[in-house]
Amino acid sequence: MSTVQTSAPRGWLVVATVLGAAHAGISLLWLLGSTWLLDTVGEPFVSWGTDRGAGVLAALAAVVVSKLVVVALVAVAVLHGRFRRPATLATGALLVYGALMTVGNAAVALDLISPSDSADLRAIRWHAALWDPWFALWGAAGLLALRATRRSRTTT
């Protein structure tokens, strides 16, 4: 087995873990009351983040936990070969969601598609440039880690 095959899964796993943990970390900041970058996600999320009601806090906690579950699933799948199917489904969903949303929001930001009158163009630009590609990159890194793990195990 070559060095490239054994290090590739872990390299992509590190990338996926950093992207996912950082994404969860920002959501955790919002859960804890920070408003940093909150105005870049658009309504109704800005209202959610500033409303400290129990339902909003529960939803934000669920978002944080969900993101961390995906991070853990990918790590367990890559390092131990367990939960490969759910990890693949989760990272595939991140990639597809992020890619579709990036394309859609970029089309609006570039005036290729006319937004509704109530559209938050600032938030759309932030989604096209940061939030949605971040999901896509996180998903792609997770899928690459899973694929490289499968390939390295079949060649041993």
N, C-alpha and C positions, 0 to 999 in steps of 0.2 A: 504494500500500500504506500502511495507516495505522500509526501508531506502536504502537498496542496490539497489532496483529498481529505486528510484528517483535520487540517486547520480551517478549511472553507466553512464547514458547518458552524464552528465556534465563532469565526469572524462575523458571519452573517447573523448569528445568534446575538452577539454583542451589539451589533447595529440595531437589530429588532428590539432588543431589551432596552437600549438607551432611548430609542424613539418612543416605545410604548410607555416606559416609566416616566419619561419627561411629559408625555401627553397626560398621563394620570396625575402627575405632579401639579400641572397647571389646574386641572379640575379640582384637585385637593386644595389648592390655594383658594379657589372660588368657594369651595365648601367651608373653608375656615374663615371666610369673610373678605378676602382680598378682592379688589376690583381690577387688578393688573390685567390688561388686555381684554377685559370683559366687554368693553365697548366695541371690540372688533368682531364679535360673533353675531351681533344683530339681535333684534327683538324676536322672540320673547325672552331670549336668554339673558339679556341685560336686566330685564325686570326680575327674572328668576334669581339672578345673582345678587341683586340688591334687596330682594324680598327674603327675609330670613325665616319664613314660615316653615313649619315641620314638613310639609309635603315637598317643598323645594329642597330642603336639606336632605330628605330621604332620597329624592331623585338624584341629587348630586353625589351622595354617598354611593348609590347604585352605579352611577357612571364610573366613579373612581374604582370601585370593586371590579366592575366588568372589565375595565382596561387592564387592571392588574391580573385578573384571571387569564386574559389572553396572553399577557407576558409570561405567566407561569406555565400555561399550556404549551407554549412554544418551547420554553426551556426544558420541560419534562420530555416532550416529544423528541427534541434534538439530543438531549443528554442521556435519556433512558429508553427511548423508543416506545414510550407509552403515550396514549391519547393523540396519536398522529392524525386520525380523521378529524376530531374536533379542532385540533390546532390548524389543520389545513383549511377547514371550512371557515374558521374565524379569520385567519390571515387572508384567505381568498376574498372574504366579504369586505375586509378593510381595503384591500387593493381595488376591488370593483367599485365600492362606494366612493373611495377617494378619487379614483380616476374619473368616474362619471360626474361627480360633483365639481372636480377641477375643470373639466371641459365645459360643463354647463355654466359655471360661474365665470370662467374666462371669456366665454362667448358673450355674456352679458357685460362684463367689464370692458370688453373690446368693442362694444356697440354692434356686435353681430346679431344679437337678439335684443329686442326692446324689453326692458324691465317694466313691471307694473308701476303705476304711479306711487305706490306705497313702498316700493323696494328701497332697501337701505344700501345704496351703492358703495358706501365705504366698507360695510361688512362684506358685501359681495366681493370686492377687491381683495380684502383680507382672506376670505375663504379661497379665492382662486390662487392667491400667492402663497398662503401659509397653511391654513387649517386643513383643507382638502388634500393638497399634495402630501402633507404630513401623514394622513391616514394611508394614502396610497404607498408611500415609501415604507412605512411601518409594515404594511401587509406584504409588500414585495420582498423586503428583507426577511420576514418570517418564512415566506414560501421558499426563498432561496436557501435558507438554513435547513429547512425540512427536506428540500430536494437534494442538497449536498449530503445530508446525513444518509438519505436512502441510497444515493449513489456510492458513498464510501463504504456502506455496509455490504452492498452487493458485490464489491470488488475485493473484499477480504477473504 
